[in-house]
């Protein structure tokens, strides 16, 4: 089993007490080195079709996380998949059609927030299960919402792409803050 990255760009290098993990831009591998000696400890290459991964998210809780058609976690010590079962890493709630990441996610100690083309998906970092899906709204019903990478700051979770900030989520609110900013240079809220 393994990981194949579709041209990872801006991939982080993660250093823990025991490992340095990265997905080099000139390679299709996720690699882990011994932090003390620099010796290669494990390397993952694609061997789990139909899944592919576009983003290495980082490491926390003894696991390295990758994202694409699903979320996958690898044990930092061994490089083996951390989760088992057909639903593990699936970017949707059970019994719903599977989703696919549409941008870089945010990894925290206990959750991974994943942008898809139709929802913000909250995944458990411990188990790889989908905990929550918040549907994305579009300013025009006939046009799907624009998604992109997730960024965070000042208690907000934002979808950001080259030309706009499309949705915001406040961590202290139980529901979506429906405010939208269309011009990243001069934000205007269209919220009621």
C-alpha positions in Angstrom: 0.0 0.0 0.0 1.2 3.5 -0.4 0.6 7.1 -1.4 0.8 8.9 -4.7 0.7 12.6 -4.8 -0.5 14.6 -7.8 2.1 17.3 -8.0 2.2 18.4 -4.3 2.9 22.1 -4.0 3.8 24.0 -0.9 4.0 20.7 1.0 5.0 21.1 4.6 8.0 19.3 6.2 7.0 18.0 9.7 9.5 17.4 12.4 8.5 15.5 15.6 10.7 14.2 18.4 11.5 11.0 16.4 10.6 11.7 12.7 10.9 14.2 9.9 8.1 13.6 7.4 7.6 15.1 3.9 6.2 14.7 0.4 9.0 16.3 -1.7 7.7 18.2 -4.8 10.0 16.2 -7.0 8.7 12.8 -5.8 5.5 10.9 -5.6 6.4 9.5 -2.2 5.6 10.3 1.4 8.9 9.7 3.3 9.9 9.6 6.9 13.4 10.0 8.3 14.8 9.4 11.7 15.0 12.8 13.3 18.3 12.0 15.1 20.3 10.2 12.4 18.6 11.3 9.1 18.1 7.6 8.1 15.1 6.8 5.9 12.6 5.0 8.2 9.8 4.4 5.7 8.5 5.5 2.3 5.0 5.1 0.9 4.2 4.8 -2.9 0.8 4.4 -4.6 -0.7 0.9 -4.4 -4.2 1.5 -3.2 -6.2 2.4 -6.3 -8.7 4.0 -6.8 -7.5 6.4 -4.1 -5.0 9.2 -4.8 -3.6 11.9 -2.6 -2.9 15.5 -3.5 -1.9 17.0 -0.1 0.4 16.0 2.7 -1.2 17.8 5.7 1.4 17.3 8.4 1.7 15.1 11.5 0.1 15.0 14.9 -0.7 12.4 17.5 1.9 9.9 16.2 0.4 10.0 12.6 1.2 11.6 9.3 -1.9 12.7 7.3 -2.5 12.8 3.5 -5.6 13.9 1.7 -7.2 13.5 -1.8 -10.1 11.2 -2.7 -10.1 10.3 1.0 -8.2 11.1 4.2 -5.4 8.7 5.2 -3.2 8.5 8.3 0.0 6.6 8.6 1.7 5.6 11.8 4.8 7.7 12.2 6.9 4.8 13.7 6.0 2.2 11.1 4.5 3.9 8.1 1.5 1.5 8.2 -2.0 2.8 7.8 -3.4 3.9 11.1 -7.0 3.1 10.4 -8.8 0.0 9.2 -12.2 -0.6 7.7 -14.0 0.5 4.5 -15.4 3.7 6.0 -12.1 5.0 7.5 -11.0 8.2 5.8 -14.2 8.5 3.6 -15.1 12.2 3.2 -18.8 11.8 3.9 -21.2 10.6 6.5 -22.2 6.9 6.3 -24.7 6.0 3.5 -24.0 9.2 1.6 -22.1 9.4 -1.7 -18.4 9.7 -1.2 -16.8 13.2 -1.6 -13.4 14.3 -2.6 -11.2 17.1 -1.2 -11.3 20.3 -3.3 -8.4 22.0 -1.5 -5.9 21.8 1.4 -7.4 20.9 4.7 -6.6 22.0 8.3 -5.1 19.5 10.6 -5.6 19.9 14.4 -4.7 17.6 17.3 -8.1 15.9 17.2 -9.8 16.8 13.9 -9.2 17.4 10.2 -11.4 20.0 8.5 -11.7 19.1 4.8 -13.1 21.3 2.0 -15.1 19.4 -0.6 -17.1 20.6 -3.5 -20.3 20.5 -1.5 -19.5 20.7 2.2 -17.0 21.4 4.9 -16.3 17.9 6.4 -15.1 17.4 9.9 -13.1 14.2 10.3 -11.8 12.5 13.5 -8.0 12.5 13.5 -8.1 9.5 15.9 -10.4 7.2 13.9 -10.7 8.6 10.4 -14.5 8.8 10.7 -16.6 11.6 9.4 -18.1 13.5 12.3 -20.0 16.3 10.6 -20.8 17.8 7.2 -21.8 21.4 6.8 -23.3 22.0 3.3 -21.8 24.9 1.4 -24.2 27.6 0.2 -23.9 29.4 -3.1 -24.7 33.1 -3.6 -26.6 32.1 -6.7 -28.6 28.9 -6.6 -27.7 27.8 -10.1 -23.9 28.2 -9.5 -22.1 25.8 -7.2 -20.1 27.3 -4.4 -16.4 28.1 -5.1 -14.1 26.2 -2.8 -10.4 26.1 -2.3 -7.9 25.7 0.5 -8.9 26.2 4.1 -7.1 28.8 6.2 -7.7 29.8 9.7 -7.2 32.9 11.8 -8.8 34.9 14.5 -11.4 32.2 15.2 -12.5 31.9 11.6 -12.2 29.1 9.0 -12.1 30.4 5.4 -12.3 28.9 2.0 -9.7 30.7 -0.1 -8.8 30.4 -3.8 -6.9 32.7 -6.2 -9.6 35.3 -6.5 -11.9 35.2 -3.5 -12.7 34.2 0.0 -15.9 32.2 -0.5 -17.2 31.1 3.0 -16.4 31.7 6.6 -17.1 29.6 9.7 -16.7 30.9 13.2 -15.4 28.4 15.7 -17.6 29.9 18.5 -20.8 29.6 16.5 -22.8 26.3 16.3 -23.9 27.1 12.7 -22.4 28.6 9.6 -21.8 32.3 9.5 -23.3 33.1 6.1 -21.2 36.2 5.5 -19.3 36.1 2.2 -16.5 38.2 1.0 -16.0 38.3 -2.8 -13.1 40.7 -3.1 -10.1 39.7 -1.0 -8.6 43.2 -1.5 -11.7 45.0 -0.3 -13.9 42.7 1.7 -17.7 43.3 1.5 -20.2 41.3 3.4 -23.3 40.1 1.6 -24.7 38.7 4.9 -28.1 39.9 6.1 
